[in-house]
Amino acid sequence: MNRIRILDESVSNAIAAGEVVENPTSMIKELIENSLDAGSKEIKLEVWNGGLDISISDSGYGMSKEDLLLSIERHATSKIITKDDLFNIRTYGFRGEALSSIASVSKMILSSRTEDSPNGTQMNVLGGKVTNLKDIQKNVGTQIEIKDLFYNTPARKKFLRKDTTEYLNIKDIFLREALANPNVKFILNIEGKESIRTSGNGIENAILEIFGKNYLKNFSKFSLGYLGNANLFKANKDSIFVFINGRSVKSKIVEEAVIAAYHTKLMKGKYPSALIFLDIDPAEIDVNVHPSKKIVKFANQSEIYDLVKGEIEKFFSDDENFISPHIKVEDEEVETFEEKEEKLEYSNNNFLDINDFKDEKESLSQLSVVQKEDYLKKDYSEIKVEKPNISHIENIVKTSSNEIKENIETFKKVDNDFDLIEKEVGTEKTKDKYIFDTKDTSRGKIFDDFSSLKNIDFRVIGQVFDSFILVERNNLLEIYDQHIIHERILYEKLKQEYYSHSMTKQNLLVPIRFELDPREKQLALENTEIFSSFGFDIDDFEKNEILLRTTPTMDLRDSYENIIKEILDNISKNKDKDIRENIIVSMSCKGAIKANHKLTIEEMYSMVAKLHEVGEYTCPHGRPIIVKMSLLDLEKLFKRK
């Protein structure tokens, strides 16, 4: 008896449907893309019962009666003709399986009319078989109604998710198609209520209509699309949208390039929001990886990675305003009931959680309002009065009288207000601005190089809470976190020194011995060469101890034991990062001044000037360095506006 047989057509169609129509969302995706391939400028989707019942209509070319009958046959398509066409695909569909697969597992009604036909045609299909065909009056375009999806495959129907989950997935795919085709009008109704509507008037209108004004105002355009600033950072990668040749796809390569380009601008556990549009020769990509066509393969992955990463980094070369938050004081308005209802409805229908779109005023309120202290209850008993340094005085006494006079004159030169003095000498070269004579900066303990103090365009107001520097610049009040400023400067300096092989180290007269847990010790000994390149020569010692024989020639402001342990902890928690990067980040953090550290006016000026010379405005961990506030917002706080 023969064991091999040809499957019945109904069985083979059901198998094909299992690959193409995984759930209501995958079905809707196929139908939307068919409408787009037909040249539609308006697509309307209505959904009920978690996507088991839908209606989709478009304004495309339409189908004749003959084409309508052929459309539900397997491998019937207008998209390709020869095998070579598979390597030059510019349409969404090309397999010719979508309609036949959907028809085999649903009750379907197709209605269509072409421009050159006076009447349309309506066709009823049950389980892949045509049950009725008739002429109707209809506008140009196509309408497809699906009833009782998976009625004949109860097992698949049984494993569908809850209606709310399916609706979220449908919204996701719908908005992706709307973003990929911003010049097409999209309308989505769920259970009779409008959920998403775009006007078809370009990408920025689509962003506004889908995500709201908060998204649009925190997006910046660049050569390959749009990038979200710190206000749009998310807890997952779902807000990185990738479009290749107008097709919404998932690409690990592009996602990794985006995240890599945001390096040091992202806080731990956060991911950026981005819209990346790539136009690539179809011969260089393969979209035929999976029936869903969500995944693409690139002929040259490294080129795509470098392109995306490079263009984003180029945009970030002048990113101060992009990355630094602004404290905004919103005008007080009384909302009407209708406005509240509208806002509530929008939030319920939005693709993302409303918590992702907190108002800036709310998120930054702690920066705009200072907590009052009860100074009557404040304990001042621990305040220490600094005693004069006797040895220092004795040294001064020992100096010659001429040296004493010189010292007195030096301190007289430093004006307490540090007003900006501009000296006109007559040539452009001699017009450099200094806030003070660089010869008189011996008190500065943070930088030895004060060359950044040329041509400054800001005024340091002072230091508050011994932690933040207040600056007036570009008609804005700017608040700088002194620890993060110094951390960023050290990070850039250490990175440059390391990769230029100019780091130096010093031998310890007595090696430092300290204990590590077994895992830490193993990690340290596995990377002794890398540690040595940063100035830490490590030797194995007894049990769980190591010896530290050399250290970098820089002030790290912490014990070397704590620094080594911090580096090892950072390496173990960030295994996806280069070990060298982890060491640079740890050293810059440990080397930076902390909060509650008093600074001289010279140090404040030099730190701010050096930061703007570096041109990076987040710490290596992604936190913003500057918070800005305008005069108008201050006036609003004081009820002057």
Helices and strands as residue ranges (DSSP letters): H 9-20, H 24-37, E 42-48, G 49-51, E 53-58, H 65-70, G 83-87, H 98-104, E 107-113, E 120-126, E 129-136, E 141-147, H 154-158, H 163-180, E 185-190, E 193-197, H 203-211, H 213-217, E 219-222, E 225-228, G 230-232, G 237-239, E 240-244, E 247-249, H 252-261, E 274-278, G 282-284, E 285-286, E 297-298, H 301-315, G 316-318, H 320-323, H 337-349, G 354-357, H 360-363, H 365-368, H 390-398, H 401-413, G 428-430, G 438-440, G 451-453, E 458-464, E 468-473, E 476-481, H 482-499, E 505-515, H 518-526, H 528-533, E 537-540, E 545-552, H 560-573, H 579-591, H 601-614, E 626-630, H 631-637
